[in-house]
Amino acid sequence: MIELHSWPTPNGLKVSIFLEEAGLEHQVFPVNIGTGDQFQPDFLAISPNNRIPAIVDRDPPGGGEPISVFESGAILFYLARKTGQFVPQDPRGTMEVLEWLFWQVGGLGPMAGQNHHFNIYAPEKIPYAIDRYTNETARLYGVLDRRLAGRDYVAGDYSIADMAIYPWIVPHENQKQNLADFPNVQRWFETMKSRPAVIRAYETKETLYPPRKELTDAEKAVLFGGKK
Ligand SMILES: N[C@@H](CCC(=O)N[C@@H](CS)C(=O)NCC(=O)O)C(=O)O
């Protein structure tokens, strides 16, 4: 049994996509990042960076004590190794997937996250920051578009790289990106969106997590207030 400690944000939903694709038995433990659950000692014990997602594998390969994993890219790789799915076995294939997985966790995620922050949440609209992150997101969409030219998926067969990237393309409108400008991304996005496991993963937003509304000022203070 896998425990998923998470919240239905792009980084959390990547792991839900994997669990649905692989049909792995799991249980979701909501970590409400708006009310500060990510700072609770029990959560910090498995996720010391106070960010979702984290998992605990109560039945790890080879037996023994449960294994906990934080950082969404590490979680996806762990689950791929555990199940033997969604990462090829050969070294070239493995590295291609890891390159694009790291591209997402080190590039698209942080840049699109800051884009969202300055376009949507920042109380003060700072044109320099908005332009900087909107342009950088557009550059990354362009990189992805070129990569997807003539390819169905990002790294050969469908892989954890696609699962990591997709949830960050879902909020493209909030990121001020027009998918029509990136036709290969648009085609891939439609393919991803119609996968039954992806649909099921997104349904968990409603079925496994408490209802959410716009962030309140108190929630913004928790999320953006720099609490240690
Ligand atoms: N590099 C981390 C980023 C995780 C992350 O930023 N998670 C956000 C939600 S998408 C979070 O937990 N935010 C809580 C906070 O900022 O306090 C990963 O890929 O897992």
The ligand as an SDF file (V2000), in Angstrom:
LIG
                    3D

 20 19  0  0  0  0  0  0  0  0999 V2000
   10.2500   20.4890   -6.1040 N   0  0  0  0  0  0  0  0  0  0  0  0
    9.0750   20.1080   -5.3680 C   0  0  0  0  0  0  0  0  0  0  0  0
    8.0900   21.2480   -5.3520 C   0  0  0  0  0  0  0  0  0  0  0  0
    6.8780   20.9170   -4.5190 C   0  0  0  0  0  0  0  0  0  0  0  0
    6.0090   22.1360   -4.3010 C   0  0  0  0  0  0  0  0  0  0  0  0
    6.3810   23.2810   -4.5820 O   0  0  0  0  0  0  0  0  0  0  0  0
    4.7950   21.8810   -3.7690 N   0  0  0  0  0  0  0  0  0  0  0  0
    3.8900   22.9630   -3.4570 C   0  0  0  0  0  0  0  0  0  0  0  0
    2.5180   22.7010   -4.0390 C   0  0  0  0  0  0  0  0  0  0  0  0
    2.5680   22.5380   -5.8050 S   0  0  0  0  0  0  0  0  0  0  0  0
    3.7550   23.0910   -1.9540 C   0  0  0  0  0  0  0  0  0  0  0  0
    3.7700   22.1120   -1.2520 O   0  0  0  0  0  0  0  0  0  0  0  0
    3.6150   24.3040   -1.4350 N   0  0  0  0  0  0  0  0  0  0  0  0
    3.4820   24.5050   -0.0240 C   0  0  0  0  0  0  0  0  0  0  0  0
    4.1630   25.7480    0.4610 C   0  0  0  0  0  0  0  0  0  0  0  0
    4.6300   26.5450   -0.3850 O   0  0  0  0  0  0  0  0  0  0  0  0
    4.2360   25.9480    1.6820 O   0  0  0  0  0  0  0  0  0  0  0  0
    8.4570   18.8490   -6.0110 C   0  0  0  0  0  0  0  0  0  0  0  0
    8.5600   18.7300   -7.2350 O   0  0  0  0  0  0  0  0  0  0  0  0
    7.9090   18.0040   -5.2840 O   0  0  0  0  0  0  0  0  0  0  0  0
  1  2  1  0
  2  3  1  0
  2 18  1  0
  3  4  1  0
  4  5  1  0
  5  6  2  0
  5  7  1  0
  7  8  1  0
  8  9  1  0
  8 11  1  0
  9 10  1  0
 11 12  2  0
 11 13  1  0
 13 14  1  0
 14 15  1  0
 15 16  2  0
 15 17  1  0
 18 19  2  0
 18 20  1  0
M  END
$$$$
